[in-house]
Amino acid sequence: MLLEVIATTVGDAIAAEQAGADRLELVTGMKEGGLTPSAGLIEGTVRSVKIPSAVMVRPHSKSFVYDEDDVRAMRRDIRLIRETGAAGIVIGTLTPQNEIDVPVLEALLEEAGGLEVVFHRAFDAVPDQIAAFRQLSGYKQITRILTSGGKPSALDAVDRMKELVELSRDSHITILAGSGLNAESLESFVKDTGVTEVHFGGAVRGPKGVEDDIAAEKIREIRDILARC
């Protein structure tokens, strides 16, 4: 079982690694669903931890629809991320109709080169997730899809999550379950869906959620639960 934790500072990243996280999603603007972090934050994180970091590439929080200026900015950010030695990027591109924006996706994948690519929860806005999964599985660079099964909380989408995990068994893409997960329901969720990777943000922080620091004891608790799954 792989545990991915959102980090918004170098301190977050260090604390998450020490508590047992396997992987980081590095973002800023957690309240906005995650935005591209600064060059200094990316470089500082990569230097400070040994676990891999996947860096959010999202220039604004208005939507997942990007114009030419947005794409130019995202391509430049991806080039910088490659130079830092980060393991991967986290992207999601949609049309105004909430379909996968293939031309923009392919432009970003071209820039990504050998970086691992996660397609983020823009996937949860797509009306036909099964068709979207099959579409994304045509791109070898995309190794994970972060999803809550089309619901605000993955706990409310157990059947869909199980369906996506079954689809992924014949694919190079892994389903990364995130949003709404908690220690109380994690073990049953993992057993019911078959997911092998989980993603935590506010649930492994203090009482203020995304405004609080990483709570190492919460990560250790999640790690212990996953060890039983």
C-alpha positions in Angstrom: 0.0 0.0 0.0 1.4 3.4 -1.0 0.6 6.5 1.0 0.8 9.8 -0.7 0.6 13.0 1.4 0.1 16.6 0.2 2.9 19.0 1.2 2.7 22.7 0.9 6.0 23.6 2.6 9.5 22.1 3.0 8.6 21.5 6.6 5.5 19.6 5.6 7.5 17.4 3.2 10.1 16.5 5.9 7.4 15.8 8.5 5.5 13.6 6.1 8.6 11.6 5.1 9.6 11.1 8.8 6.1 9.9 9.7 6.0 7.3 7.0 4.6 8.8 3.8 5.8 7.1 0.6 5.3 9.9 -1.8 4.4 13.6 -1.8 2.1 15.8 -3.9 3.7 19.2 -3.7 1.2 22.1 -4.1 0.5 25.6 -2.9 -3.1 26.9 -2.5 -4.5 23.8 -0.9 -7.8 25.6 -0.3 -8.1 26.2 -4.0 -7.5 22.5 -4.8 -3.8 22.9 -5.3 -1.8 25.3 -7.5 1.8 25.3 -8.9 4.3 25.9 -6.1 7.2 28.3 -6.5 10.6 27.2 -7.9 12.2 27.7 -4.5 9.7 25.5 -2.8 10.1 22.7 -5.4 13.9 22.9 -5.3 13.9 23.0 -1.5 11.6 20.0 -1.2 13.6 17.9 -3.6 16.8 18.6 -1.8 15.3 17.9 1.6 13.6 14.6 1.3 14.3 11.2 -0.3 10.8 10.2 -1.2 9.5 11.2 -4.6 7.6 14.4 -5.1 4.9 14.9 -7.8 4.5 18.6 -8.4 1.1 20.3 -9.2 1.0 22.1 -12.5 -2.0 24.3 -12.3 -1.7 28.0 -13.0 -5.1 29.1 -11.6 -8.1 27.8 -9.7 -10.8 29.1 -12.1 -11.3 25.8 -13.8 -9.4 23.0 -15.5 -9.8 24.7 -18.9 -6.7 26.3 -20.2 -6.0 28.8 -22.9 -2.9 29.4 -24.9 -1.3 31.7 -22.4 -2.0 29.1 -19.6 -0.5 26.4 -21.6 2.7 28.4 -22.3 3.0 29.0 -18.5 2.4 25.4 -17.7 5.0 24.2 -20.2 7.5 26.6 -18.7 6.7 25.3 -15.2 7.1 21.7 -16.3 10.6 22.5 -17.8 11.6 24.0 -14.4 10.2 21.0 -12.6 12.3 18.7 -14.8 15.4 20.7 -13.9 14.8 20.3 -10.1 14.9 16.5 -10.2 11.3 16.1 -9.0 9.8 12.7 -9.8 6.7 13.8 -11.6 4.0 16.3 -12.3 0.3 16.4 -11.5 -2.0 17.7 -14.3 -5.6 17.7 -15.5 -6.9 19.3 -18.7 -10.6 19.6 -19.6 -12.7 21.2 -22.3 -15.5 23.6 -21.5 -17.8 20.5 -21.8 -15.7 18.6 -19.1 -14.2 16.2 -21.6 -10.4 15.5 -21.6 -8.7 18.3 -23.6 -6.5 16.1 -25.7 -4.5 18.8 -27.5 -3.6 20.5 -24.2 -2.8 17.2 -22.5 -0.5 16.1 -25.3 1.3 19.5 -25.3 2.0 19.0 -21.6 3.0 15.4 -21.9 5.5 16.4 -24.7 7.1 18.9 -22.2 7.1 16.3 -19.4 9.6 14.0 -21.1 10.5 11.2 -18.7 8.6 12.6 -15.7 5.9 10.5 -14.2 2.5 12.0 -14.8 -0.6 12.0 -12.5 -3.9 13.0 -13.9 -5.6 14.8 -11.0 -9.2 15.2 -9.8 -10.2 17.0 -12.9 -11.0 13.4 -13.7 -13.9 13.6 -11.3 -15.7 16.3 -13.4 -15.7 14.1 -16.5 -19.2 12.7 -17.1 -18.1 9.3 -18.4 -15.2 8.2 -16.2 -14.9 4.8 -17.8 -14.4 6.3 -21.3 -12.0 8.9 -19.8 -10.0 6.1 -18.1 -9.6 4.3 -21.4 -8.7 7.5 -23.2 -6.0 8.3 -20.6 -4.6 4.8 -20.6 -3.5 5.4 -24.2 -0.7 7.6 -22.8 2.2 5.7 -21.3 3.5 8.7 -19.4 0.3 8.8 -17.3 1.0 6.4 -14.4 -1.7 7.4 -11.9 -5.2 8.9 -11.8 -6.1 10.7 -8.6 -9.9 10.3 -8.2 -12.7 10.2 -5.7 -14.9 8.3 -8.1 -16.8 11.3 -9.3 -18.1 12.2 -5.8 -16.8 14.9 -3.3 -15.7 12.0 -1.1 -14.3 8.7 -2.3 -16.2 7.0 0.6 -19.5 7.8 -1.3 -18.2 6.2 -4.5 -17.1 2.7 -3.4 -18.7 0.9 -6.4 -17.2 3.3 -9.0 -13.8 3.1 -7.3 -13.9 -0.7 -7.4 -14.9 -0.5 -11.1 -11.9 1.8 -11.9 -9.5 -0.4 -9.9 -10.7 -3.5 -11.9 -10.2 -1.6 -15.2 -6.7 -0.6 -14.1 -5.6 -4.2 -13.6 -5.1 -4.5 -17.3 -3.4 -1.1 -17.6 -0.2 0.6 -16.7 -2.2 3.2 -14.8 -2.8 2.9 -11.1 -5.9 4.4 -9.3 -4.9 6.7 -6.5 -7.8 7.2 -4.2 -8.2 10.6 -2.6 -10.7 13.0 -1.0 -12.8 12.3 2.1 -10.7 9.4 3.3 -10.2 9.0 7.1 -8.7 6.6 9.6 -12.0 5.3 10.8 -13.2 4.1 7.4 -9.9 3.5 5.6 -9.5 -0.3 6.2 -13.0 -1.1 5.0 -12.6 1.2 2.0 -9.4 -0.4 0.9 -10.9 -3.9 1.2 -14.1 -3.0 -0.6 -12.4 -1.2 -3.5 -9.1 -3.0 -4.0 -7.2 0.3 -4.2 -3.4 0.0 -3.6 -2.6 3.7 -3.3 -4.2 6.4 -1.2 -3.9 10.2 -1.0 -4.3 12.3 2.1 -4.4 16.1 2.6 -6.3 17.8 5.3 -7.1 14.6 7.2 -3.4 14.3 8.2 -3.2 17.8 9.5 -4.2 19.5 12.8 -7.8 20.6 13.7 -7.8 23.5 11.3 -7.4 21.1 8.4 -5.6 22.6 5.4 -4.6 25.6 7.4 -2.7 23.4 9.9 0.7 21.7 9.8 1.2 18.0 9.1 0.3 15.9 12.2 2.9 13.1 12.2 0.8 11.0 14.6 -2.1 10.9 12.0 0.2 9.8 9.2 1.6 7.1 11.5 -2.0 6.0 12.3 -2.8 5.7 8.6 0.4 3.9 7.9 -0.5 1.3 10.6 -3.9 0.8 9.1 -2.5 0.3 5.6 -0.1 -2.3 7.0 -3.1 -4.4 7.9 -4.8 -4.1 4.5 
